[in-house]
Amino acid sequence: MAASDKTAVTSHAGNLEMHPLFLTTGNIRSDVRMKATSHAWSLAAFMPILKFDVHPDYQTILQARVWHKCMDIVCANLKVAARTGVYTPDPDGHLRYCFTPLVAYTADLPEQQMISGASHGSSPVTLAKVQDFGDGTLHPPRDVKHILQMLFEISQEVDPWDVHAFQKKCKERGLLGVHLPFYRNWFFTDPSIFLVPELLHACHKFFFDHILKWCKEVVGTRELDARYKSMHKRVGICHFTSGVSHVQQMTGREYHEIQCTIVAVTAGAAPPGFVRAI
């Protein structure tokens, strides 16, 4: 399993931005793995985010190619183990002959598009494009076989190092322009499977950006704030003494606290059908 997100490295690094890559193994119990004190996640690498002296249209594709090359280097041993197997202790201390595919990668949408090699406006896990979102159609998965076949066909027409022409051809097929994705030679590893929704953006941030805004429109910001201010204080639960309408950014815990109370807060001030939908 892996996780990463673009972050600033400020300590003696001149405010550089890098991609930290965290890895953990799937044979650790989830209740152990997700505790910070267990140290089950290891920082495997800091991958650079370079600023190329080129036209801005080519920054994204070149940065993505560097990232995929770094992933190739960092995950080389995992790829060998996925192909040939390796002995690994299980939670009970018994040796098991295991293979190491990448089963889950936690990332937000822009990073998921970079990982799978999908262009902006395309789904990283299916062949749907932005104009197809919400059409109710089940689109085919953007699996590794399909991606590599398209890259092979484009490479037969255009040299991958002719960045302008290659990028143009790739965008026509919903691809970013990464000609050597890191998962191309990783057995049992498929971006349509390992790119999973992550809780902060897929649930908490979605609630804050959309559902909470609907509540503000229907209930009214003054009424919504008044109801949150009047809630009884209780140890262990966040109390919003100034309301919630003025806040631009919150922590995941605060998102969660509002989600737990939003139905009770809107009840009586919004139509019953709206409350049921929320």
BELRA-V799578 format. One line per field, one symbol per residue. ss: DSSP state (a for helix, b for strand, c for the rest). phi: phi as a letter, one per 40 degrees, with the letter a starting at -180 (. if undefined). psi: psi as a letter, one per 30 degrees, with the letter a starting at -180 (. if undefined). A space follows every 10 residues. Layout:
BEGIN
ss=???
phi=???
psi=???
END
This chain:
BEGIN
ss=cbbbbbbbbc cccccbbbbb bbbcccccca aaaccaaacc cbbbbbbbcc cccccaaaaa aaaaaaaaaa aaaacaaaaa aaaacbbbbc ccccbbbbcc ccccbbccaa aaaaaacbcc cbcccbccba aacccccccc bccaaaaaaa aaaaaaaccc ccaaaaaaaa aaccbccccc caaaaccccc aaaabbccaa aaaaaaaaaa aaaaaaaaac aaaaaaaaac cccccccccc cccccccccc caaaaaaaaa aaaaaabccb caaaaaac
phi=.aaaacacbc cfbgfcbabc bbbabcccdc ccccccccfc cbccabbcbc bccbcdcbcc cccccccccc cdcccdcccc cccbgacbcc dcgccbcbbb cccabcaccd ccccccgccc gbccbbccbd cccgcgcccc cccccccccc cccccccbcd ccdccccccc ccbgbchccb ccccbbdgba ccbccbcbcc ccbcccdccb cccccccccg cccccccccc cccacgbcbc cbgbccccab cdccdccccc bccccccgbb ddcccccc
psi=klklkklkjf jhghhlkljk jkkllfgkke feegkeffhf kkjeljkkjl jkilkfffee eeeeeeeeee eeeegeeeee efeflkkkkl fggkkkjlli ljfkjkllee eeeeefgklk gkkfflgkle ffkgfgkjll kileeeeeee eeeeffekkf fieeeeeeee efgglegjfi kfgegjkgkk ffefjlkkee efdeeeeefd eeeeeeeeek eeeeeeeeef kkkkkfkkki fgafffkfkl leeeeeeeef feeeefkffl keeeeee.
END
